[in-house]
Amino acid sequence: MARGIDRKQAVREGDSQETAPMSTSTDLSPELSNVHKHWDRMVPNSPIYTFLFSALALRSASHGRVVANITVSSPHMNSKGTLHGVVSSALVDCMGGLAIASTGAEQTGLSTDIHTTYVGGAKEGDELEVVSE
């Protein structure tokens, strides 16, 4: 389940400094490699993920945990000029699947219940750190 979407302050203590583009590389940890493989299979079949998350940067992965960053841009905004709730929920859904993929699972399942609590808004240009466990 995705634990949180926070404005990026700094890399959390204990997080790997491993940063990776969205393509697979031989330098990646096994977990991050599994996440990239899953992402590469998933995105071409999901126009909404392509539209909303083309700038998602996978930073690190360990067993059952994925950290990514995304900069809030125009397609992510609501009419009030902040991050649209549907984007937050889609990130929770997407990142939950990627956390499952980090365990080596070939299939990540189907979300049946997603609960999102909003504690603040993000504006265009803000960089979000998304942590899924």
Salt bridges, closest charged atoms under 4 A:
ASP6 OD2 - ARG12 NH2 2.17
ASP15 OD1 - ARG65 NH1 2.56
ASP126 OD2 - ARG7 NE 3.40
GLU129 OE1 - ARG12 NE 3.74
GLU129 OE2 - ARG59 NH1 2.62
GLU133 OE1 - ARG3 NH1 2.97
GLU133 OE2 - ARG65 NE 2.95
